[in-house]
Amino acid sequence: MTPVVHITGRGSRPRALLVVGVVGIIAAGCAATPGRRAAAHNPPPVHSTSRTTVADCTTTTAIAEPKATTATTTATTPAIAEPKTTTVTATTASTTTTTTTPRITAQPAPAAGFVAGHVTAVGDSVMLDYQTPLEADIPGVDVEAAVSEQWAAGEEELTQLKAEGRLGAEVIVALGTNGPITATDFADMMAVLQGASRIVFVNIHVDRPWQDPNNAVLAQGAASYPGVLIADWATLAAANPEWFGPDGTHLAIDGPGAQALASLITSTLSSG
């Protein structure tokens, strides 16, 4: 604190005290200034500065720069599930679905005398034309075919196989090419085959007057029994005359017609 000096002498007045006081205030302010000046040599970044000057002293007041706040907004968009596909990797890709139909579909258990899971085929000389493709399409099939086989002979053969315990629970009958048959003949055949799990009758394509009557007997008979199906060879054969030899009945052995007939019988057996 600066002492107060009383000046005496001529003309001394109270103003001398005022001058001394002012000088003391200024001196006190300057004494505190060096620390501030030292701090001002490395000032923090500022946005604006205000200055107040008293005598030769400068007071610097730093106004902190407002902090810039950047708001980052993350928009969350609900995920849209891509459509599911069957074999597929893209939503726009076409889908190819392959369905494999088993050769044998569900069927009732056979009665006594039939061998479950086994197929027996009885036919005439036309069956001999497609025997190999049929055996390829139906592994393990027992083909019982003979030249000029008649309906009654086929019935006797099936009766013997059943008695011996060798008749398959699924039976293919391809007879009727060599002569006419009646509804009674069909009923007698069904009496032997009653209890089989599935029976396929193959209708006929032959240039004989009994073709259509025989096919009618087969169609009417099959409609009367459950588990009995018709492989419609007559319709397929009529649409493909090039498959046949000179007699219009027999096929080239293992040729296109033989393969088509074997495939028809196999698909009919599987579809029942």
C-alpha positions as CSV (number, residue, x, y, z in Angstrom):
1,M,0.0,0.0,0.0
2,T,1.4,3.4,-1.0
3,P,1.8,5.8,2.0
4,V,0.1,9.1,1.9
5,V,2.5,11.9,1.8
6,H,1.5,15.2,3.2
7,I,3.1,18.0,1.2
8,T,3.6,21.2,3.2
9,G,4.9,24.5,2.2
10,R,3.7,27.4,0.3
11,G,0.5,26.9,-1.6
12,S,0.0,23.3,-0.3
13,R,-3.5,22.3,-0.7
14,P,-5.5,19.1,-0.3
15,R,-5.1,18.5,-4.1
16,A,-1.6,17.2,-3.4
17,L,-3.1,14.3,-1.5
18,L,-5.3,13.5,-4.4
19,V,-2.4,13.3,-6.8
20,V,-0.5,11.1,-4.6
21,G,-3.4,8.7,-4.2
22,V,-4.0,8.4,-7.9
23,V,-0.3,7.7,-8.5
24,G,-0.5,4.9,-5.8
25,I,-3.5,3.3,-7.5
26,I,-1.8,3.3,-10.9
27,A,1.4,1.9,-9.4
28,A,-0.5,-0.9,-7.7
29,G,-2.3,-1.9,-10.9
30,C,1.0,-2.0,-12.8
31,A,2.6,-4.2,-10.2
32,A,0.0,-6.9,-10.9
33,T,0.3,-6.5,-14.7
34,P,3.5,-8.5,-15.4
35,G,1.9,-11.8,-14.5
36,R,-0.9,-11.1,-16.8
37,R,1.5,-10.0,-19.6
38,A,3.4,-13.3,-19.2
39,A,0.2,-15.3,-19.6
40,A,-0.7,-13.3,-22.6
41,H,2.5,-14.4,-24.5
42,N,0.9,-17.8,-25.1
43,P,-2.8,-17.0,-25.2
44,P,-5.3,-19.8,-25.9
45,P,-7.2,-19.5,-29.2
46,V,-9.9,-16.9,-28.9
47,H,-12.8,-15.9,-30.9
48,S,-12.8,-12.2,-30.0
49,T,-10.8,-9.9,-27.6
50,S,-11.7,-6.8,-25.6
51,R,-9.1,-4.5,-24.2
52,T,-9.1,-1.9,-21.5
53,T,-6.2,0.5,-21.2
54,V,-5.3,2.3,-18.0
55,A,-2.1,4.4,-18.3
56,D,0.5,2.1,-20.0
57,C,-1.2,-1.2,-18.7
58,T,-3.3,-3.4,-21.0
59,T,-5.9,-5.8,-19.6
60,T,-6.8,-8.5,-22.1
61,T,-9.9,-10.5,-21.5
62,A,-10.2,-13.7,-23.5
63,I,-13.6,-14.8,-24.6
64,A,-13.6,-18.5,-25.2
65,E,-14.7,-19.4,-28.7
66,P,-18.0,-21.3,-28.7
67,K,-17.5,-25.0,-29.2
68,A,-18.8,-26.2,-32.5
69,T,-21.0,-29.1,-31.9
70,T,-21.6,-31.4,-34.9
71,A,-24.7,-33.6,-34.4
72,T,-24.4,-36.8,-36.2
73,T,-27.7,-38.5,-36.8
74,T,-27.7,-42.0,-37.9
75,A,-30.9,-42.9,-39.5
76,T,-31.8,-46.5,-38.9
77,T,-33.9,-48.0,-41.7
78,P,-35.7,-51.2,-40.9
79,A,-34.1,-54.0,-42.7
80,I,-36.3,-55.5,-45.5
81,A,-36.0,-59.2,-45.7
82,E,-35.2,-60.5,-49.1
83,P,-37.8,-62.9,-50.5
84,K,-37.0,-66.5,-50.0
85,T,-36.5,-68.7,-53.0
86,T,-36.3,-72.4,-53.5
87,T,-33.0,-73.0,-55.4
88,V,-32.3,-69.4,-55.7
89,T,-29.8,-66.7,-54.8
90,A,-31.6,-63.6,-56.0
91,T,-35.1,-62.2,-55.7
92,T,-35.4,-61.7,-59.4
93,A,-34.0,-65.0,-60.4
94,S,-36.3,-67.6,-61.8
95,T,-36.8,-70.7,-59.7
96,T,-36.5,-74.1,-61.0
97,T,-38.0,-76.8,-58.9
98,T,-37.3,-80.5,-59.7
99,T,-39.7,-83.0,-58.3
100,T,-38.8,-86.6,-58.3
101,T,-41.8,-88.9,-58.1
102,P,-41.0,-92.3,-56.5
103,R,-41.7,-95.3,-58.7
104,I,-44.0,-96.8,-56.1
105,T,-46.4,-94.6,-54.1
106,A,-48.1,-95.6,-50.9
107,Q,-50.4,-98.6,-51.3
108,P,-52.2,-101.1,-49.1
109,A,-50.4,-104.2,-47.9
110,P,-51.0,-107.2,-50.1
111,A,-53.0,-110.3,-49.1
112,A,-51.4,-113.7,-48.4
113,G,-49.9,-115.3,-51.5
114,F,-48.4,-112.0,-52.9
115,V,-44.8,-110.8,-52.4
116,A,-44.7,-107.2,-51.1
117,G,-42.4,-104.9,-53.0
118,H,-42.2,-107.2,-56.0
119,V,-43.6,-106.7,-59.5
120,T,-44.7,-109.4,-61.9
121,A,-45.5,-108.7,-65.6
122,V,-47.4,-111.2,-67.8
123,G,-47.8,-110.6,-71.5
124,D,-47.6,-111.8,-75.1
125,S,-45.1,-111.3,-77.9
126,V,-45.5,-107.5,-77.8
127,M,-44.1,-107.5,-74.2
128,L,-41.1,-109.3,-75.5
129,D,-40.4,-106.2,-77.7
130,Y,-40.2,-103.9,-74.7
131,Q,-38.9,-106.4,-72.0
132,T,-35.4,-104.8,-71.7
133,P,-36.6,-101.2,-71.3
134,L,-39.2,-102.4,-68.8
135,E,-36.6,-104.2,-66.8
136,A,-34.5,-101.1,-66.8
137,D,-37.4,-98.9,-65.6
138,I,-38.6,-101.3,-63.0
139,P,-35.6,-103.0,-61.4
140,G,-36.3,-106.6,-60.3
141,V,-39.5,-107.0,-62.3
142,D,-40.3,-110.6,-63.2
143,V,-41.3,-110.7,-66.8
144,E,-43.4,-113.7,-67.9
145,A,-44.2,-113.3,-71.6
146,A,-44.6,-115.7,-74.5
147,V,-45.4,-115.6,-78.2
148,S,-49.1,-116.0,-78.9
149,E,-50.0,-115.9,-75.2
150,Q,-53.8,-116.0,-74.7
151,W,-55.8,-114.5,-71.9
152,A,-56.6,-117.8,-70.3
153,A,-53.0,-119.0,-70.4
154,G,-51.9,-115.8,-68.7
155,E,-54.5,-116.4,-66.0
156,E,-53.3,-119.9,-65.4
157,E,-49.7,-118.7,-65.1
158,L,-50.6,-116.1,-62.5
159,T,-52.5,-118.7,-60.5
160,Q,-49.5,-120.9,-60.4
161,L,-47.1,-118.1,-59.4
162,K,-49.5,-117.2,-56.5
163,A,-49.7,-120.8,-55.3
164,E,-45.9,-120.9,-55.3
165,G,-45.6,-117.7,-53.3
166,R,-43.8,-116.0,-56.2
167,L,-46.5,-113.5,-57.4
168,G,-45.6,-109.9,-56.9
169,A,-47.9,-107.6,-55.0
170,E,-47.9,-105.4,-58.1
171,V,-49.0,-107.0,-61.3
172,I,-48.9,-105.9,-64.9
173,V,-51.2,-107.7,-67.4
174,A,-50.6,-107.1,-71.1
175,L,-52.9,-109.6,-72.8
176,G,-55.7,-109.5,-75.3
177,T,-53.7,-109.0,-78.5
178,N,-54.3,-112.5,-79.7
179,G,-58.0,-112.9,-79.4
180,P,-61.2,-111.5,-77.9
181,I,-61.9,-111.3,-74.2
182,T,-65.2,-110.9,-72.2
183,A,-66.3,-109.3,-69.0
184,T,-66.3,-112.8,-67.5
185,D,-62.7,-113.3,-68.5
186,F,-61.8,-110.1,-66.7
187,A,-63.7,-111.1,-63.6
188,D,-61.9,-114.5,-63.6
189,M,-58.5,-112.8,-63.8
190,M,-59.5,-110.5,-60.9
191,A,-60.5,-113.4,-58.8
192,V,-56.9,-114.6,-59.1
193,L,-55.4,-111.2,-58.5
194,Q,-57.8,-110.2,-55.7
195,G,-55.6,-108.9,-52.8
196,A,-52.8,-107.5,-54.9
197,S,-51.7,-104.0,-53.9
198,R,-51.9,-102.7,-57.4
199,I,-52.8,-104.0,-60.9
200,V,-52.1,-102.4,-64.3
201,F,-53.8,-103.6,-67.4
202,V,-52.3,-102.5,-70.7
203,N,-54.8,-102.0,-73.4
204,I,-54.1,-103.1,-77.0
205,H,-53.1,-101.8,-80.4
206,V,-53.8,-104.4,-83.0
207,D,-55.3,-104.4,-86.5
208,R,-58.0,-106.9,-85.6
209,P,-61.7,-106.6,-85.0
210,W,-61.4,-107.3,-81.3
211,Q,-59.2,-104.3,-80.6
212,D,-61.9,-101.9,-79.5
213,P,-64.2,-104.4,-77.8
214,N,-61.3,-105.8,-75.8
215,N,-60.2,-102.3,-74.8
216,A,-63.8,-101.5,-73.7
217,V,-63.8,-104.7,-71.5
218,L,-60.6,-103.6,-69.9
219,A,-61.8,-100.0,-69.2
220,Q,-65.1,-101.1,-67.7
221,G,-63.5,-103.8,-65.6
222,A,-60.8,-101.5,-64.2
223,A,-63.4,-99.0,-63.2
224,S,-65.1,-101.7,-61.1
225,Y,-62.1,-102.5,-58.8
226,P,-60.1,-100.3,-56.5
227,G,-56.3,-100.2,-57.2
228,V,-56.8,-101.3,-60.8
229,L,-55.4,-99.0,-63.5
230,I,-55.2,-98.8,-67.3
231,A,-52.0,-98.0,-69.2
232,D,-53.5,-96.4,-72.4
233,W,-51.2,-97.8,-75.0
234,A,-54.0,-97.7,-77.7
235,T,-54.1,-93.9,-77.7
236,L,-50.3,-93.4,-77.6
237,A,-49.7,-96.0,-80.3
238,A,-52.3,-94.5,-82.7
239,A,-50.5,-91.2,-82.5
240,N,-47.1,-92.8,-83.5
241,P,-47.5,-95.2,-86.4
242,E,-43.8,-94.9,-87.2
243,W,-43.0,-97.0,-84.1
244,F,-44.5,-100.2,-85.6
245,G,-43.4,-102.9,-88.0
246,P,-45.3,-104.1,-91.1
247,D,-48.0,-105.8,-89.0
248,G,-48.9,-102.6,-87.2
249,T,-48.7,-104.4,-83.9
250,H,-45.2,-105.3,-83.0
251,L,-42.4,-102.8,-82.2
252,A,-38.8,-102.6,-83.0
253,I,-37.2,-104.5,-80.1
254,D,-35.9,-101.9,-77.6
255,G,-36.7,-99.2,-80.2
256,P,-38.4,-95.8,-79.5
257,G,-41.9,-97.4,-79.4
258,A,-40.7,-100.1,-77.0
259,Q,-39.1,-97.5,-74.7
260,A,-42.2,-95.4,-74.8
261,L,-44.5,-98.3,-73.9
262,A,-42.2,-99.4,-71.0
263,S,-42.2,-95.8,-69.7
264,L,-46.0,-95.6,-70.0
265,I,-46.5,-98.8,-67.9
266,T,-43.9,-97.6,-65.3
267,S,-45.5,-94.2,-64.9
268,T,-49.0,-95.7,-64.6
269,L,-47.8,-98.1,-62.0
270,S,-46.3,-95.2,-60.0
271,S,-49.4,-93.0,-60.3
272,G,-52.0,-95.2,-58.7
